[in-house]
């Protein structure tokens, strides 16, 4: 999916994975008990800082902290914008 948004410096735009609807045993999780997803897909990246190039690429599946980033809406879809250093790793 192409987003008409370009993060600045070392920021990354992430589309969070959908929250789990059921547990492994099949119990349906109500909306107020769902946890914030901790993984997502990179949809846009900045150019990086002066002496630090970005290591992430668009399309990478990433893992990030529960309180990382700021939620923003672009064209009706929810995204998280965060610094590359807030991302723990790539799948």
FENBEL-V788056 format. One record per backbone hydrogen bond with DSSP energy under -1.0 kcal/mol. CO is the residue of the C=O (numbers start at 0). NH is the residue of the N-H. Records with the same first field share a line. If there is no record, write none. Layout:
BEGIN
CO = NH  NH
END
This chain:
BEGIN
2 = 4
7 = 10
8 = 47
9 = 83
10 = 45
11 = 81
12 = 42  43
13 = 79
14 = 40
20 = 28
22 = 25
26 = 22
29 = 32
37 = 63
38 = 16
39 = 61
40 = 14
41 = 58
43 = 12
51 = 48
56 = 59
59 = 41
60 = 90
61 = 39
62 = 87  88
64 = 67
69 = 80
71 = 78
73 = 76
76 = 73
78 = 71
79 = 13
80 = 69
81 = 11
82 = 85
83 = 86
88 = 62
END
